[in-house]
């Protein structure tokens, strides 16, 4: 996460984090979390990951949350879906400022990693896609 950025967040819909987690099975979960409120503003479960799928969920979130161009910064993991051409074009079209974690730094997204850890250790967390 960019230095001191979370401390500068003053309201809902200003700074989101997004990440992908692969579970014990072959599917992944992408989530977007508002830093100010810790509200999960969007999520997606899928069998494969791609920039196009990440773009679709971002478009849905911005529409549902009424995000104006220039309103939000999206800090995300350094995975290929977030760096892909489709996702970057979508962010630019929506007016969302991208921010990527540093390469090979696993703790740049502590809020979302904490949520994933909580989910993964729940007894009812799915083992395989239904």
Steps between C-alpha positions, in 0.01 A plus 500: 500500500638844421666660802254684728216467247264312732545769767391766251169331417222719641180351355330202337574443131843664497748211520434134421722196512458203271661160508462141386524200726526140385331258737580140583326406177551614142290815515580855604324790662547864406384762745499878526490658844443863597782601737296760691202280590647149439191439286540235232388705200533213254610143462513221247564125514632333186674191369768696312633851529528759227520872449161491324328344805664752733384779268141380508483499879659847517242640256219350707640641825545852365145500362347362820701731729441809280872572464585822318816528287798592715324401824673175592847347503515121459803342667539138396730206495759478226323213323458474126121572504561839659786588264324373186405729214125443546511596869722804447276623216193451721655691789594785267149510350344505848740764629636267770865557594692168509762428766689170506678323783876479488627186322562204733357681806219290644393737778420811293126426532461423873126576520403263224747229602351507850149453360613210279665329795176530699299353212738213424497367856123491537372141519236564233745648246450303174763249403405488132285698259136392495 
